[in-house]
Amino acid sequence: MSSSLAEGDRAVMAGKLVNRYQIGLLVAGALFTVTACAYAVAVVRLDQHARSGVRDVESGFVAWMDHYGTWLLFGELAALGVMTAGLVGTDDSRSKRAGGGPDGDAASEPANVSGISDEVMR
C-alpha cells in the first residue's frame, strides 16, 4: 500500500486513484450551478415585482435568496477556489512529467505520443 493511500490523500474508485479534491470540486461546482440558477430566478421574480409596483418581497425563497444569495454564491466561489488550489497542489502528474518516471528518474528519451514510429521520423 502506498504512502498516499495510507495518508488518505487519494481514494480508489473503479480501479483508478482519484484525488479527493476532484470529488469536492464536482460537488461544489454542482452546488454553485444550482445556487446561481436559483439566484437568477429570484432576481427575475424581484424584477417582476418591481415592475408591477409591488413593494413587498415575497416571503420564502425569493426573500431568502435576496438576503443570503450573494453571500452564498461568494462562499461557494471561495470553496471552489480553495479546492482548485488543493487539486493543483496535490497533482502528482505534473511532477511525473517534469521528473520522469514514478521513481523520479528523468527519462532518457521523450515518449512517442504522436503514434508515428521512430523509423519514419528519422
Rosetta blueprint (number, residue, H / E / L):
1 M L
2 S L
3 S H
4 S H
5 L H
6 A H
7 E H
8 G L
9 D L
10 R E
11 A E
12 V E
13 M E
14 A L
15 G L
16 K E
17 L E
18 V E
19 N E
20 R H
21 Y H
22 Q H
23 I H
24 G H
25 L H
26 L H
27 V H
28 A H
29 G H
30 A H
31 L H
32 F H
33 T H
34 V H
35 T H
36 A H
37 C H
38 A H
39 Y H
40 A H
41 V H
42 A H
43 V H
44 V H
45 R H
46 L H
47 D H
48 Q H
49 H H
50 A H
51 R H
52 S H
53 G L
54 V L
55 R L
56 D L
57 V L
58 E L
59 S L
60 G L
61 F H
62 V H
63 A H
64 W H
65 M H
66 D H
67 H H
68 Y H
69 G H
70 T H
71 W H
72 L H
73 L H
74 F H
75 G H
76 E H
77 L H
78 A H
79 A H
80 L H
81 G H
82 V H
83 M H
84 T H
85 A H
86 G H
87 L H
88 V H
89 G H
90 T H
91 D L
92 D L
93 S H
94 R H
95 S H
96 K H
97 R H
98 A H
99 G H
100 G L
101 G L
102 P L
103 D L
104 G L
105 D L
106 A L
107 A L
108 S L
109 E L
110 P L
111 A L
112 N L
113 V L
114 S L
115 G L
116 I L
117 S L
118 D H
119 E H
120 V H
121 M H
122 R L
